[in-house]
Every structure is written in structure tokens, then in C-alpha cells.
Amino acid sequence: MLDFTGQAIIVTGAGGNLGAAVAETLAGLGADLALADMREEPLKALAGRIGGDPLLIAGADVRTQEGAARIVEACQARFGRVDGLANTVGTFRMTNVADGAADDWTFLMDLNALSALRLSQAVLPAMTAQGYGRIVHVAAGAGAKSFAGASVYSASKAAVMRITEAISEESKAAGVTANCVLPGTIDTPQNRADMPDADPSTWLQPAQIAAVMAFLLSREASGVSGAAVPVTGRQ
């Protein structure tokens, strides 16, 4: 069983379905958690569920260097170190190219890709200084092959994959690994509402993705870096 005792892990997007699942998984494995989200109420509710005394950081905009730095500085001030980053910040939007997909460019690139870049930049100095760190971002299968309506979304997730690969090459000699996961469709209330005719029985539970992310964040994953790991279940 993985053991995160004594390790401080930042979970961004912790108020969302996947972020909360990651936090719950890591809490059960003994991690000290810094939970970040734009919204305060979901963080309070999550803290009540997982118990312990997690650090809650609300309102930090990770699309900005100031927001990302605020999260890392708060984690260091509370726990004295930053051992891992589980970044679940991101969103999905579909628009055909002919219908104006270009209008989605800044929104999707900033939230999906720029946030990953900003957060990585913020955590790397601390991880490099201590000679250890784990960075895990959430990309998507669409980053490898797009589909109708997903041109800009796919481009933003491809950017997350390329950013992850670059971080791995730049930082592995310092003991810092960087990986990303490529989830299939996640069983969330929003996805059920958006796809009422789909069969959710094959969709992934957030906890299934969280388990893979926990491994990549662990000491045991020292041999894995620069990987894009598909997590698709029965899809």
C-alpha cells in the first residue's frame, strides 16, 4: 500500500469531482494536503469529509503566476515543503471550426494549458531544491487524436502533454518526475446532464483516476516520468 506520511501534496481544482476524489484518496494514504480551488464552500465541504487538518486555499487564480505562487507559498509555510502537485484544473467545451472554435482558444488554452504551466513553474524551485518532487497533470485522449467539435479542446490538452514531457526532460536529473493522465469520460453529474442519451455504465468513477494519480505521485513511481497514461476503463 502506498504511504504518503510526511509528504505535502497540493491538489488544485480540489472542489471538483476529480480533484475531490484525488484529495480523498491521498488523505486516506496519510498525505498532508494543500487543497486549492476558486470556490471556498466546496473546499470546506471536502475538508469535512476527509477529516484531518488540510490547508484550504480559495480564490487563487492558477492562470496567473501570482495565483499559482500563492498556493505554493502557502503550502511551504504550513508544511515546510512541497512533495507533489496533483493538478486537476481544466474544462471542456465543444465548438466546430466553422462555427467559431477560434473564439474558445483563449478560454480553453488558459484554463487547461496555461494553468499547468503556471503551477509547474511555481512548484519546481521548491522541488528541485529538496531533490524530490512529483507533478501530475490531467490531459485527455483528445490530446493525441481529436474529434469533431474538439479542435481547440484537443489542442489545449495536447499542450498539457507537451508541457509535461518538457518538464520531465528539464527536471528528472533533479529528482522531479512529471506525468499526466488521459482519462476517458468521467461519471459526473455534469456529464450525465450534458449527455442524457449516453450509457454511463462504462464511464470512469473519479476514484479510479485518483488511484492512478496517487501512484504517479508516490515514491514508488520514481521510474516513471514524461508519461501520458490512459485511464479509460471499459471505454
Backbone as CSV, one residue per row, in Angstrom:
resi,resn,N_x,N_y,N_z,CA_x,CA_y,CA_z,C_x,C_y,C_z
1,MET,0.834,-1.197,0.000,0.000,0.000,0.000,0.868,1.247,0.000
2,LEU,0.493,2.236,-0.780,1.233,3.482,-0.825,1.139,4.203,0.510
3,ASP,2.203,4.916,0.862,2.238,5.641,2.128,2.785,7.044,1.870
4,PHE,1.970,8.050,2.122,2.360,9.437,1.911,2.645,10.158,3.229
5,THR,2.844,9.426,4.291,3.108,10.052,5.581,4.318,10.988,5.485
6,GLY,4.142,12.217,5.961,5.225,13.189,5.937,5.377,13.922,4.633
7,GLN,4.528,13.631,3.649,4.614,14.304,2.357,3.498,15.340,2.212
8,ALA,3.861,16.485,1.667,2.898,17.560,1.441,2.534,17.589,-0.038
9,ILE,1.254,17.414,-0.332,0.778,17.352,-1.699,-0.237,18.470,-1.939
10,ILE,-0.043,19.211,-3.014,-1.003,20.220,-3.447,-1.992,19.573,-4.410
11,VAL,-3.278,19.781,-4.168,-4.316,19.333,-5.091,-5.062,20.571,-5.576
12,THR,-4.946,20.870,-6.850,-5.664,22.014,-7.415,-6.947,21.537,-8.086
13,GLY,-7.937,22.421,-8.123,-9.256,22.003,-8.593,-9.905,21.051,-7.616
14,ALA,-9.547,21.189,-6.337,-9.987,20.230,-5.319,-11.487,20.292,-5.063
15,GLY,-12.145,21.362,-5.484,-13.585,21.450,-5.311,-14.372,20.705,-6.367
16,GLY,-13.708,20.235,-7.414,-14.379,19.497,-8.471,-14.476,18.017,-8.170
17,ASN,-15.150,17.297,-9.047,-15.355,15.862,-8.815,-14.052,15.086,-8.765
18,LEU,-13.182,15.291,-9.750,-11.917,14.563,-9.769,-10.979,15.048,-8.689
19,GLY,-10.869,16.357,-8.530,-9.985,16.890,-7.506,-10.351,16.405,-6.117
20,ALA,-11.642,16.352,-5.825,-12.087,15.857,-4.516,-11.732,14.397,-4.343
21,ALA,-11.880,13.602,-5.402,-11.535,12.183,-5.322,-10.043,11.993,-5.077
22,VAL,-9.227,12.803,-5.723,-7.783,12.730,-5.502,-7.457,13.080,-4.053
23,ALA,-8.079,14.140,-3.552,-7.839,14.542,-2.165,-8.259,13.452,-1.191
24,GLU,-9.408,12.853,-1.413,-9.883,11.785,-0.526,-8.944,10.587,-0.551
25,THR,-8.459,10.240,-1.738,-7.521,9.115,-1.856,-6.224,9.403,-1.118
26,LEU,-5.662,10.583,-1.335,-4.390,10.928,-0.700,-4.527,11.073,0.808
27,ALA,-5.664,11.598,1.261,-5.888,11.714,2.701,-5.881,10.329,3.351
28,GLY,-6.481,9.365,2.676,-6.504,8.005,3.193,-5.143,7.349,3.219
29,LEU,-4.191,7.910,2.467,-2.832,7.368,2.416,-1.856,8.172,3.277
30,GLY,-2.394,9.106,4.058,-1.579,9.801,5.050,-0.922,11.089,4.613
31,ALA,-1.279,11.633,3.452,-0.632,12.856,2.966,-1.085,14.089,3.742
32,ASP,-0.176,15.045,3.853,-0.548,16.393,4.285,-1.010,17.139,3.037
33,LEU,-2.210,17.696,3.082,-2.823,18.225,1.872,-2.996,19.733,1.888
34,ALA,-2.648,20.348,0.762,-2.979,21.737,0.487,-4.004,21.715,-0.634
35,LEU,-5.226,22.073,-0.330,-6.341,21.955,-1.267,-6.705,23.330,-1.808
36,ALA,-6.644,23.466,-3.130,-6.882,24.767,-3.754,-8.042,24.701,-4.732
37,ASP,-8.851,25.737,-4.727,-9.954,25.866,-5.669,-10.377,27.332,-5.672
38,MET,-11.003,27.764,-6.738,-11.502,29.130,-6.769,-12.625,29.334,-5.757
39,ARG,-13.357,28.274,-5.467,-14.530,28.369,-4.586,-14.202,27.859,-3.184
40,GLU,-14.664,28.580,-2.190,-14.352,28.208,-0.808,-15.286,27.128,-0.261
41,GLU,-16.563,27.202,-0.581,-17.520,26.279,0.020,-17.231,24.813,-0.303
42,PRO,-16.937,24.460,-1.567,-16.600,23.056,-1.828,-15.371,22.584,-1.060
43,LEU,-14.417,23.480,-0.835,-13.234,23.103,-0.065,-13.598,22.798,1.381
44,LYS,-14.462,23.598,1.957,-14.882,23.359,3.340,-15.635,22.038,3.450
45,ALA,-16.500,21.778,2.477,-17.252,20.519,2.485,-16.314,19.334,2.346
46,LEU,-15.313,19.449,1.462,-14.339,18.373,1.280,-13.543,18.143,2.547
47,ALA,-13.095,19.214,3.183,-12.330,19.079,4.424,-13.147,18.369,5.496
48,GLY,-14.441,18.646,5.530,-15.302,17.970,6.491,-15.408,16.483,6.232
49,ARG,-15.354,16.090,4.953,-15.454,14.670,4.605,-14.170,13.904,4.891
50,ILE,-13.023,14.511,4.587,-11.776,13.762,4.700,-11.157,13.860,6.095
51,GLY,-11.593,14.820,6.897,-11.055,14.951,8.235,-9.621,15.450,8.223
52,GLY,-8.956,15.285,9.364,-7.605,15.811,9.466,-7.639,17.325,9.498
53,ASP,-6.576,17.932,9.055,-6.497,19.391,9.074,-5.853,19.892,7.782
54,PRO,-6.519,19.698,6.640,-5.927,20.150,5.378,-5.873,21.666,5.301
55,LEU,-4.899,22.153,4.562,-4.791,23.572,4.277,-5.739,23.905,3.131
56,LEU,-6.592,24.882,3.316,-7.552,25.276,2.290,-7.144,26.616,1.707
57,ILE,-7.043,26.659,0.372,-6.624,27.878,-0.322,-7.675,28.198,-1.371
58,ALA,-8.487,29.202,-1.110,-9.580,29.555,-2.020,-9.245,30.840,-2.769
59,GLY,-9.690,30.898,-4.032,-9.617,32.137,-4.788,-8.320,32.408,-5.513
60,ALA,-7.374,31.471,-5.495,-6.109,31.685,-6.204,-6.286,31.304,-7.670
61,ASP,-6.138,32.240,-8.563,-6.327,32.004,-9.992,-5.041,31.419,-10.573
62,VAL,-5.059,30.120,-10.880,-3.836,29.453,-11.325,-3.489,29.765,-12.773
63,ARG,-4.288,30.565,-13.431,-3.905,31.043,-14.764,-2.898,32.179,-14.665
64,THR,-2.667,32.668,-13.451,-1.700,33.741,-13.225,-0.546,33.219,-12.390
65,GLN,0.631,33.791,-12.580,1.781,33.378,-11.782,1.576,33.738,-10.317
66,GLU,0.882,34.862,-10.064,0.633,35.261,-8.676,-0.249,34.241,-7.968
67,GLY,-1.293,33.780,-8.646,-2.185,32.800,-8.042,-1.498,31.480,-7.791
68,ALA,-0.722,31.010,-8.765,-0.004,29.744,-8.591,1.028,29.848,-7.472
69,ALA,1.746,30.964,-7.438,2.759,31.158,-6.396,2.125,31.222,-5.010
70,ARG,0.952,31.819,-4.924,0.271,31.906,-3.630,-0.004,30.519,-3.057
71,ILE,-0.410,29.597,-3.897,-0.702,28.236,-3.442,0.563,27.556,-2.928
72,VAL,1.638,27.662,-3.698,2.890,27.003,-3.309,3.457,27.623,-2.034
73,GLU,3.426,28.928,-1.960,3.947,29.606,-0.760,3.153,29.229,0.483
74,ALA,1.840,29.099,0.346,1.013,28.703,1.483,1.332,27.285,1.927
75,CYS,1.550,26.395,0.957,1.902,25.015,1.293,3.251,24.964,2.011
76,GLN,4.221,25.689,1.510,5.534,25.704,2.152,5.465,26.296,3.558
77,ALA,4.678,27.347,3.720,4.562,27.977,5.030,3.933,27.030,6.039
78,ARG,2.972,26.243,5.598,2.260,25.342,6.503,3.040,24.055,6.779
79,PHE,3.585,23.441,5.716,4.181,22.111,5.850,5.704,22.085,5.719
80,GLY,6.289,23.192,5.279,7.737,23.258,5.172,8.306,22.657,3.899
81,ARG,7.440,22.121,3.028,7.919,21.500,1.802,6.760,21.309,0.826
82,VAL,7.091,20.979,-0.404,6.090,20.626,-1.411,6.605,19.374,-2.123
83,ASP,5.958,18.253,-1.877,6.420,16.996,-2.457,5.688,16.603,-3.725
84,GLY,4.463,17.086,-3.891,3.705,16.689,-5.067,2.686,17.734,-5.471
85,LEU,2.394,17.738,-6.757,1.324,18.574,-7.317,0.392,17.673,-8.099
86,ALA,-0.867,17.616,-7.683,-1.913,16.926,-8.444,-2.812,18.009,-9.019
87,ASN,-2.616,18.313,-10.288,-3.335,19.423,-10.907,-4.529,18.899,-11.698
88,THR,-5.721,19.136,-11.188,-6.937,18.690,-11.883,-7.711,19.844,-12.494
89,VAL,-7.130,21.031,-12.526,-7.807,22.188,-13.110,-7.996,21.968,-14.610
90,GLY,-9.180,22.246,-15.100,-9.425,22.120,-16.530,-10.909,22.146,-16.832
91,THR,-11.222,22.237,-18.122,-12.618,22.271,-18.528,-12.751,21.770,-19.950
92,PHE,-14.000,21.621,-20.396,-14.297,21.070,-21.718,-15.303,21.979,-22.413
93,ARG,-15.078,22.215,-23.695,-16.034,22.969,-24.488,-15.932,22.490,-25.937
94,MET,-17.069,22.252,-26.574,-17.093,21.785,-27.948,-17.662,22.850,-28.878
95,THR,-16.933,23.152,-29.946,-17.409,24.052,-30.997,-16.755,23.631,-32.308
96,ASN,-17.531,23.460,-33.350,-16.959,23.152,-34.656,-16.150,24.337,-35.168
97,VAL,-15.144,24.035,-35.970,-14.287,25.087,-36.508,-15.111,26.114,-37.276
98,ALA,-16.026,25.636,-38.128,-16.833,26.549,-38.949,-17.781,27.408,-38.119
99,ASP,-18.055,26.956,-36.886,-18.987,27.687,-36.021,-18.288,28.638,-35.059
100,GLY,-16.960,28.722,-35.171,-16.252,29.696,-34.346,-15.423,29.117,-33.224
101,ALA,-14.839,27.941,-33.444,-13.999,27.338,-32.405,-12.869,28.265,-31.967
102,ALA,-12.414,29.103,-32.871,-11.322,30.023,-32.529,-11.687,30.943,-31.370
103,ASP,-12.972,31.181,-31.184,-13.409,32.037,-30.079,-13.182,31.383,-28.720
104,ASP,-13.006,30.058,-28.714,-12.767,29.327,-27.464,-11.289,29.242,-27.114
105,TRP,-10.426,29.714,-28.003,-8.985,29.471,-27.861,-8.436,29.978,-26.525
106,THR,-8.640,31.233,-26.241,-8.048,31.799,-25.019,-8.616,31.139,-23.776
107,PHE,-9.930,30.926,-23.747,-10.568,30.318,-22.582,-10.004,28.929,-22.296
108,LEU,-9.963,28.065,-23.308,-9.521,26.685,-23.093,-8.011,26.594,-22.910
109,MET,-7.269,27.345,-23.671,-5.816,27.307,-23.516,-5.383,27.817,-22.140
110,ASP,-6.021,28.874,-21.678,-5.656,29.416,-20.367,-6.004,28.453,-19.245
111,LEU,-7.224,27.921,-19.272,-7.657,27.093,-18.158,-7.015,25.709,-18.175
112,ASN,-6.822,25.138,-19.351,-6.268,23.786,-19.429,-4.745,23.755,-19.475
113,ALA,-4.157,24.616,-20.301,-2.715,24.535,-20.533,-1.903,25.566,-19.752
114,LEU,-2.330,26.824,-19.786,-1.563,27.852,-19.071,-1.542,27.576,-17.577
115,SER,-2.647,27.087,-17.029,-2.676,26.757,-15.600,-1.640,25.686,-15.266
116,ALA,-1.501,24.684,-16.122,-0.498,23.636,-15.891,0.909,24.214,-15.925
117,LEU,1.130,25.120,-16.852,2.443,25.752,-16.974,2.745,26.627,-15.762
118,ARG,1.783,27.428,-15.347,1.986,28.318,-14.200,2.252,27.526,-12.915
119,LEU,1.440,26.499,-12.685,1.604,25.709,-11.466,2.934,24.970,-11.454
120,SER,3.321,24.445,-12.594,4.603,23.745,-12.673,5.752,24.705,-12.382
121,GLN,5.694,25.878,-12.986,6.727,26.877,-12.738,6.810,27.221,-11.253
122,ALA,5.652,27.280,-10.598,5.627,27.671,-9.188,6.192,26.592,-8.263
123,VAL,5.937,25.300,-8.571,6.385,24.249,-7.653,7.808,23.784,-7.915
124,LEU,8.308,23.978,-9.125,9.605,23.393,-9.471,10.779,23.898,-8.627
125,PRO,10.875,25.181,-8.298,12.022,25.585,-7.480,12.092,24.863,-6.137
126,ALA,10.969,24.718,-5.467,10.962,24.028,-4.173,11.316,22.560,-4.338
127,MET,10.757,21.920,-5.356,11.038,20.502,-5.576,12.496,20.274,-5.956
128,THR,13.012,21.124,-6.809,14.406,20.996,-7.231,15.352,21.201,-6.055
129,ALA,15.045,22.173,-5.207,15.898,22.463,-4.054,15.968,21.296,-3.079
130,GLN,14.850,20.579,-2.912,14.850,19.452,-1.981,15.252,18.134,-2.656
131,GLY,15.417,18.165,-3.982,15.858,16.978,-4.703,14.798,15.918,-4.859
132,TYR,13.533,16.330,-4.771,12.432,15.360,-4.886,11.156,16.094,-5.245
133,GLY,10.370,15.500,-6.135,9.066,16.064,-6.440,8.318,15.215,-7.440
134,ARG,6.999,15.328,-7.371,6.123,14.612,-8.295,5.080,15.600,-8.828
135,ILE,4.985,15.702,-10.141,3.995,16.556,-10.786,3.099,15.685,-11.646
136,VAL,1.782,15.796,-11.447,0.829,15.039,-12.253,-0.266,15.988,-12.739
137,HIS,-0.389,16.093,-14.051,-1.422,16.899,-14.671,-2.497,15.991,-15.281
138,VAL,-3.634,16.583,-15.589,-4.720,15.854,-16.245,-4.835,16.346,-17.685
139,ALA,-4.515,15.479,-18.634,-4.689,15.780,-20.056,-5.937,15.040,-20.531
140,ALA,-5.905,14.492,-21.734,-7.062,13.750,-22.251,-6.636,13.009,-23.508
141,GLY,-7.349,11.936,-23.818,-7.078,11.208,-25.041,-7.207,12.075,-26.272
142,ALA,-8.071,13.087,-26.190,-8.251,14.006,-27.312,-6.988,14.795,-27.613
143,GLY,-6.067,14.838,-26.659,-4.796,15.500,-26.909,-3.935,14.747,-27.900
144,ALA,-4.198,13.444,-28.041,-3.461,12.622,-29.004,-4.194,12.516,-30.335
145,LYS,-5.528,12.501,-30.291,-6.330,12.428,-31.512,-7.643,13.155,-31.266
146,SER,-7.896,14.158,-32.076,-9.085,14.982,-31.880,-10.320,14.321,-32.489
147,PHE,-11.450,14.989,-32.328,-12.702,14.531,-32.910,-13.547,15.751,-33.238
148,ALA,-14.653,15.550,-33.905,-15.484,16.664,-34.358,-15.902,17.548,-33.190
149,GLY,-15.687,18.823,-33.338,-16.076,19.781,-32.315,-15.033,20.025,-31.248
150,ALA,-13.924,19.287,-31.302,-12.951,19.349,-30.207,-11.607,19.936,-30.620
151,SER,-11.577,20.723,-31.674,-10.290,21.208,-32.173,-9.495,21.965,-31.115
152,VAL,-10.108,22.937,-30.480,-9.375,23.756,-29.514,-9.183,23.015,-28.199
153,TYR,-10.201,22.281,-27.763,-10.043,21.457,-26.561,-8.877,20.494,-26.732
154,SER,-8.831,19.806,-27.873,-7.755,18.854,-28.130,-6.402,19.536,-28.147
155,ALA,-6.347,20.704,-28.754,-5.085,21.445,-28.791,-4.621,21.811,-27.387
156,SER,-5.562,22.197,-26.537,-5.181,22.578,-25.171,-4.687,21.381,-24.374
157,LYS,-5.291,20.218,-24.585,-4.849,19.021,-23.868,-3.550,18.472,-24.451
158,ALA,-3.351,18.630,-25.763,-2.059,18.284,-26.355,-0.962,19.161,-25.761
159,ALA,-1.291,20.419,-25.511,-0.326,21.319,-24.889,0.055,20.839,-23.497
160,VAL,-0.913,20.340,-22.734,-0.612,19.792,-21.403,0.360,18.621,-21.519
161,MET,0.151,17.765,-22.515,1.034,16.617,-22.712,2.448,17.069,-23.054
162,ARG,2.574,18.038,-23.952,3.900,18.514,-24.340,4.587,19.242,-23.184
163,ILE,3.839,20.014,-22.425,4.401,20.680,-21.244,4.943,19.644,-20.265
164,THR,4.172,18.588,-20.036,4.583,17.528,-19.118,5.869,16.869,-19.588
165,GLU,5.954,16.575,-20.865,7.169,15.948,-21.407,8.385,16.846,-21.224
166,ALA,8.205,18.140,-21.470,9.316,19.073,-21.326,9.776,19.176,-19.878
167,ILE,8.820,19.244,-18.949,9.181,19.306,-17.527,9.993,18.075,-17.137
168,SER,9.576,16.911,-17.623,10.304,15.684,-17.312,11.752,15.774,-17.767
169,GLU,11.964,16.227,-18.993,13.325,16.323,-19.518,14.145,17.364,-18.763
170,GLU,13.498,18.440,-18.359,14.210,19.520,-17.685,14.526,19.215,-16.224
171,SER,13.755,18.321,-15.601,13.818,18.207,-14.139,14.136,16.821,-13.598
172,LYS,14.183,15.795,-14.439,14.363,14.447,-13.898,15.725,14.259,-13.242
173,ALA,16.741,14.970,-13.703,18.059,14.850,-13.077,18.056,15.388,-11.653
174,ALA,17.089,16.254,-11.355,16.974,16.829,-10.007,16.060,16.006,-9.104
175,GLY,15.585,14.850,-9.587,14.725,14.002,-8.768,13.258,14.348,-8.860
176,VAL,12.878,15.142,-9.867,11.485,15.551,-10.043,10.916,14.834,-11.258
177,THR,9.804,14.133,-11.082,9.135,13.491,-12.201,7.905,14.302,-12.593
178,ALA,7.513,14.176,-13.865,6.300,14.829,-14.359,5.575,13.867,-15.279
179,ASN,4.312,13.644,-15.013,3.481,12.754,-15.807,2.090,13.363,-15.954
180,CYS,1.313,12.806,-16.879,-0.079,13.217,-16.979,-0.950,11.992,-17.230
181,VAL,-2.208,12.113,-16.883,-3.172,11.039,-17.134,-4.126,11.482,-18.232
182,LEU,-4.642,10.486,-18.973,-5.571,10.737,-20.070,-6.873,10.018,-19.752
183,PRO,-7.755,10.648,-19.000,-8.994,9.968,-18.606,-9.973,9.833,-19.770
184,GLY,-10.777,8.770,-19.708,-11.944,8.680,-20.557,-13.072,9.500,-19.954
185,THR,-14.291,9.256,-20.390,-15.443,10.001,-19.864,-15.645,9.662,-18.392
186,ILE,-15.744,10.696,-17.574,-15.875,10.526,-16.131,-17.348,10.614,-15.746
187,ASP,-17.753,9.747,-14.849,-19.137,9.736,-14.379,-19.328,10.861,-13.367
188,THR,-19.831,11.995,-13.853,-20.100,13.146,-13.002,-21.521,13.632,-13.271
189,PRO,-22.118,14.343,-12.335,-23.455,14.895,-12.585,-23.508,15.772,-13.828
190,GLN,-22.455,16.537,-14.075,-22.446,17.406,-15.246,-22.449,16.596,-16.538
191,ASN,-21.615,15.550,-16.601,-21.577,14.728,-17.812,-22.892,13.999,-18.047
192,ARG,-23.530,13.567,-16.978,-24.836,12.904,-17.135,-25.880,13.886,-17.664
193,ALA,-25.791,15.124,-17.203,-26.742,16.132,-17.684,-26.456,16.513,-19.131
194,ASP,-25.172,16.592,-19.494,-24.792,17.008,-20.848,-25.001,15.902,-21.877
195,MET,-24.975,14.640,-21.425,-25.098,13.501,-22.344,-26.205,12.564,-21.871
196,PRO,-27.456,13.020,-21.890,-28.548,12.230,-21.307,-28.829,10.932,-22.052
197,ASP,-28.411,10.815,-23.308,-28.677,9.609,-24.084,-27.529,8.601,-24.030
198,ALA,-26.450,8.952,-23.371,-25.302,8.050,-23.286,-25.514,6.998,-22.204
199,ASP,-24.708,5.945,-22.276,-24.754,4.871,-21.279,-23.611,5.076,-20.292
200,PRO,-23.899,5.543,-19.091,-22.826,5.843,-18.136,-22.239,4.610,-17.454
201,SER,-22.763,3.430,-17.764,-22.287,2.230,-17.066,-20.819,1.931,-17.357
202,THR,-20.302,2.433,-18.499,-18.895,2.203,-18.825,-18.004,3.389,-18.467
203,TRP,-18.600,4.438,-17.941,-17.815,5.614,-17.602,-16.957,5.364,-16.378
204,LEU,-15.911,6.164,-16.252,-14.992,6.040,-15.131,-15.521,6.741,-13.890
205,GLN,-15.306,6.116,-12.760,-15.541,6.792,-11.495,-14.322,7.660,-11.174
206,PRO,-14.512,8.845,-10.610,-13.359,9.692,-10.280,-12.314,8.971,-9.441
207,ALA,-12.749,8.073,-8.554,-11.802,7.356,-7.700,-10.856,6.469,-8.503
208,GLN,-11.299,5.974,-9.667,-10.426,5.152,-10.492,-9.258,5.964,-11.041
209,ILE,-9.539,7.176,-11.439,-8.478,8.054,-11.942,-7.590,8.502,-10.788
210,ALA,-8.196,8.789,-9.656,-7.442,9.223,-8.481,-6.422,8.174,-8.052
211,ALA,-6.772,6.905,-8.190,-5.849,5.838,-7.795,-4.593,5.847,-8.664
212,VAL,-4.769,6.090,-9.957,-3.619,6.147,-10.859,-2.771,7.381,-10.553
213,MET,-3.428,8.495,-10.319,-2.690,9.707,-9.986,-1.928,9.544,-8.680
214,ALA,-2.523,8.861,-7.715,-1.828,8.642,-6.444,-0.546,7.847,-6.659
215,PHE,-0.603,6.830,-7.505,0.626,6.076,-7.773,1.690,6.970,-8.393
216,LEU,1.308,7.764,-9.391,2.283,8.630,-10.051,2.853,9.680,-9.105
217,LEU,2.112,10.012,-8.062,2.580,10.971,-7.055,3.450,10.318,-5.982
218,SER,3.535,9.012,-5.980,4.180,8.294,-4.885,5.685,8.139,-5.079
219,ARG,6.372,7.793,-4.010,7.797,7.478,-4.082,8.034,6.295,-5.004
220,GLU,7.076,5.368,-5.017,7.230,4.150,-5.800,7.258,4.397,-7.301
221,ALA,6.833,5.574,-7.738,6.769,5.881,-9.167,8.026,6.590,-9.661
222,SER,9.137,6.398,-8.987,10.366,7.112,-9.352,10.847,6.783,-10.762
223,GLY,10.475,5.620,-11.290,10.930,5.218,-12.614,10.040,5.689,-13.749
224,VAL,8.995,6.444,-13.437,8.049,6.878,-14.470,8.089,8.400,-14.580
225,SER,8.457,8.897,-15.757,8.448,10.342,-15.963,8.289,10.631,-17.448
226,GLY,7.516,11.668,-17.748,7.253,12.038,-19.120,6.157,11.223,-19.768
227,ALA,5.420,10.456,-18.966,4.410,9.554,-19.495,3.046,10.223,-19.579
228,ALA,2.263,9.774,-20.564,0.848,10.143,-20.671,0.075,8.842,-20.522
229,VAL,-0.536,8.643,-19.368,-1.110,7.341,-19.006,-2.611,7.322,-19.293
230,PRO,-3.068,6.496,-20.244,-4.509,6.387,-20.485,-5.210,5.739,-19.297
231,VAL,-6.329,6.332,-18.893,-7.165,5.750,-17.842,-8.587,5.724,-18.421
232,THR,-8.922,4.639,-19.086,-10.164,4.606,-19.856,-11.123,3.519,-19.415
233,GLY,-10.730,2.655,-18.489,-11.649,1.630,-18.007,-12.172,0.753,-19.131
234,ARG,-13.496,0.631,-19.238,-14.116,-0.211,-20.250,-14.526,0.562,-21.494
235,GLN,-14.052,1.788,-21.631,-14.430,2.597,-22.800,-13.575,2.226,-24.011
